[in-house]
Amino acid sequence: MILLIDAHALLWALGPQVELADDARRALVDPANEVLVSAASVWEIAIKRALGKLRAPQGIGAAVEALGFSILPITGADAEHAGALPPHHRDPFDRMLVAQAMRLDATIVSRDRAFDRYGTPILRA
């Protein structure tokens, strides 16, 4: 299964993981699953950290790779698709996740219920 992890779930995975639901925690460490982190999520974390809205470690990219996850680049097609999605979710970073999940047939790992209206598979974080 391809898992595309939302920014908050990524931060929980980088920490003691007490916030992650058991099913999500198991799925993220299952070697049968490919875990991806969108470049949009890395960007979102960096922006919010710089604005003082979020405490997150420096070097998110290296931390992602240390977990065995891969960073998913944003393609032009992803950008166009995200821009054309209905605004069920007002967060452009999360709409990018939806576009990428649709392209890859991936499951989004998140607690954000706003993803539900897009019809993409969700694994509750």
N, C-alpha and C positions, 0 to 999 in steps of 0.2 A: 504494500500500500504506500502511496505517496502522501506524506503529511506536510502541510504548509502551516507553519506555526506563527500565530499572531504575536505581536510585540510583547504583550503582558505575559503570555504563556512562556515566551522565550526567557523573559527576566526571571520568572518563577523557576524555569529549568536551570538557569544559571545559579540560582540560590539553593537553599536547603530543600526545595521542592515540596514543602509542607502545603503550599497553596494549590498545587496541581491535584486534580482528581486522580484517583488510583488508575482508572482506565487510560487516561492520558499519559501518566507517568510510565506505565507499562509499555504503551505503544511507542513512546519516544525512545525507549532503550531496546526495543525489539529489533534485532539485526535484520529481520525480514522487511522492515519498513525503511523507506528513504525519507529522511527528515530534511526539509528545506526551510530556509529563512529568506524571505524576500529582501532584496536590497532596499525596498521601501520601508521595511520594518527597522533595518539598521539605521536608515536615514531618520525615521521617526524618533527612534530612541536618542540618536545624537542631537537632534534639534531640541527635544524636550529636556535633555540633560543640560544643554547649553543655556536654555532659558531658565533653568533652576526648577522646572516642574517635575523632575524625575531624578531619582538617584539610581545611577546605572554605572557599571564599571567602564573604564576607558578600554579601548581595544575590543569592541563588541565582535568584530570580524574574527579576530583570533580566538575569542572565547567560543564563538559558534563552531569554529573548526575543531577546537579542543573537545567539544562535546560529540564530535563526529557528524555534525550537521553540515549541510552545504548551503552556501549563499546563492540564491536564485537571482540572476540579473533581470532587469526590466527590459523588455523588447519594445520596439515601436508599436507592434501589434497589441501588446499588453496595455500600453498607454492609451491607444485609441479605444480599445475595448472598455477600459476602466472609465474613460471619459464619456462613453455612450451608455453606461449602465444607468438604470433608474436610480434616483437618489434615495433609495431605501435607507442607505447608510450615508450620513453626511461627511464622514471622515474619508478624505481622498486616499489615505494610506490603506485603509481597509477595503475600499473599492478596488484598489490595485490587487490586493490579495484575492478578491473574488475573481477578477479577470484572469489572474495567473492560475488559480485553482481550476477554473473552467477550462483553460487551455491544456492543463496537464492532467485533468481528471483527478485532481487531488482532493484530499479531505483537509479542511481547515481546522486547526486545533485552537479553540478559543472559548471563552465564556460569554462573548458578546452575542446576544440574541438577535441583533440587527442583521447578522449574516443569514438568518433563517429565511428571509423573504427572497433571497436570490436562488434558492434551490440547490445550493452546493452542499455536499456532505459536510457535516460538522461533527467533530469529536470534542465534547465539552471538556474544557481544561479545568 
